């Protein structure tokens, strides 16, 4: 076997033994970073789903606590209608409805508010709504009855859809 003399090019065994662990460390770091990016998109989708159900619950709860009258629609309880008179003797009429999103399968929760018969705001309070219901359905609640509002959001994510669900119980105020 012929040995390399100094003018010949190549790597020695010691150089290869040093380079291989360095390459392994770089590959491990890149793999870890890639896994973290994939998990962060899944976490991000979950946070969006959580924010949607919290926002929808906040608005329905806020209006429900002020309402002197709550009427639920047939089926799953939509449209949900809430009415109250505030301290300025202004009459508030708020209607929540489920509208189809452009995707077709998911819905968005819309809030329409009228004050003294004049429409003042139409707001989308929740997107990616997979299911929403108000119980009891098709009824005007008495002041001692409880409205149960359940909402589920399903947000598409890199590792499949992320789902979050919450149930809120709201009692209308007495007249």
C-alpha positions in Angstrom: 0.0 0.0 0.0 1.3 3.4 -0.9 1.2 6.2 1.6 0.2 9.7 0.7 3.1 12.1 0.5 2.7 15.7 1.5 1.9 17.0 -2.0 -1.2 14.7 -2.3 -4.6 15.9 -1.3 -7.1 14.2 1.0 -8.5 13.9 4.6 -6.8 12.0 7.4 -8.7 9.7 9.6 -8.4 12.1 12.5 -9.9 14.9 10.4 -12.8 12.7 9.5 -13.3 11.6 13.1 -13.5 15.3 14.1 -15.8 16.4 11.2 -18.4 13.7 11.6 -19.5 14.7 15.2 -19.6 18.3 14.1 -21.9 17.5 11.1 -24.1 15.3 13.4 -24.5 18.2 15.8 -25.5 20.6 13.0 -28.0 18.1 11.6 -29.5 17.5 15.1 -29.9 21.2 15.6 -31.6 21.7 12.2 -34.0 18.8 13.0 -34.8 20.2 16.3 -35.6 23.6 14.8 -37.8 22.0 12.1 -39.8 20.1 14.8 -40.2 23.2 16.8 -41.6 25.1 13.7 -44.1 22.3 13.0 -45.2 22.3 16.7 -45.5 26.0 16.8 -48.0 26.1 13.9 -50.1 23.5 15.7 -49.9 25.5 18.9 -50.8 28.6 16.9 -54.0 26.9 15.5 -55.0 25.8 19.0 -54.5 29.4 20.3 -56.7 30.7 17.5 -59.5 28.2 18.3 -59.2 29.1 22.0 -59.4 32.8 21.2 -62.5 32.3 19.0 -64.5 30.4 21.7 -63.4 32.9 24.4 -64.4 35.9 22.3 -67.8 34.4 21.4 -68.4 33.6 25.0 -67.4 37.0 26.2 -69.8 38.8 23.9 -72.8 36.5 24.6 -72.1 36.6 28.3 -71.7 40.4 28.4 -75.0 40.9 26.6 -76.7 38.2 28.5 -75.9 39.7 31.8 -77.5 43.0 30.7 -80.5 41.4 29.1 -83.9 41.7 30.6 -85.3 39.4 28.0 -83.6 36.5 26.2 -85.3 34.5 23.4 -83.7 31.5 21.7 -84.5 30.3 18.2 -85.7 26.9 17.1 -83.2 24.0 16.7 -79.8 24.9 18.1 -81.2 28.2 19.6 -80.2 30.7 16.9 -81.1 33.4 16.2 -80.5 34.4 19.8 -82.2 37.6 20.7 -81.4 39.8 23.8 -83.2 43.0 24.8 -82.7 45.5 27.6 -83.2 49.1 28.5 -80.1 50.9 29.8 -79.8 53.7 32.4 -80.4 56.3 29.7 -83.7 54.7 28.8 -82.3 53.5 25.5 -83.7 50.2 24.2 -81.0 47.7 23.1 -81.9 44.9 20.7 -79.1 42.4 20.0 -79.4 39.4 17.7 -76.8 36.7 17.4 -76.8 34.5 14.3 -74.7 31.8 12.7 -73.6 32.6 9.2 -71.7 30.3 6.7 -68.0 31.2 6.2 -66.7 31.1 2.6 -65.2 27.7 3.3 -68.7 26.3 3.5 -68.5 23.9 6.4 -67.6 26.2 9.2 -69.6 29.2 10.5 -69.1 32.6 12.0 -71.1 34.1 14.9 -72.5 37.5 13.9 -73.8 40.1 16.4 -76.2 42.8 15.3 -77.1 45.6 17.7 -79.9 48.1 17.4 -80.4 51.0 19.8 -83.9 52.5 19.8 -84.7 50.8 16.5 -81.5 52.1 14.7 -78.9 49.6 13.6 -75.6 50.7 15.3 -73.3 47.7 14.7 -72.9 44.4 13.0 -69.9 42.5 14.3 -68.4 39.2 13.7 -67.6 37.8 17.2 -66.3 34.4 16.3 -64.9 32.5 13.3 -64.2 28.8 12.6 -67.3 27.9 14.6 -67.9 24.2 14.2 -70.9 24.0 16.5 -72.8 26.5 18.7 -76.0 26.0 20.6 -78.2 27.8 23.1 -80.4 25.9 25.5 -83.3 25.9 26.1 -84.2 26.3 22.4 -87.2 28.1 21.0 -88.1 29.8 24.2 -88.2 33.2 26.0 -86.4 32.8 29.2 -87.8 34.0 32.5 -85.5 36.0 34.8 -84.8 32.9 37.0 -83.9 30.6 34.1 -80.4 30.1 32.8 -79.2 30.3 29.2 -76.6 27.7 28.4 -74.4 28.8 25.5 -72.0 26.2 24.1 -69.5 27.0 21.3 -66.9 24.9 19.5 -64.2 26.3 17.2 -62.3 24.1 14.7 -59.2 25.8 13.2 -57.2 24.0 10.4 -53.6 23.4 11.5 -50.5 21.8 10.1 -51.1 18.6 12.1 -54.8 18.5 11.6 -57.6 20.7 12.8 -57.4 22.0 16.4 -60.7 22.1 18.3 -61.7 24.0 21.4 -65.0 24.0 23.1 -66.6 26.0 26.0 -69.9 26.2 27.8 -71.2 29.4 29.4 -74.2 29.7 31.7 -75.9 33.1 31.8 -78.8 34.3 33.8 -80.7 37.4 32.5 -81.1 40.2 35.0 -84.5 40.8 36.5 -86.7 43.6 35.0 
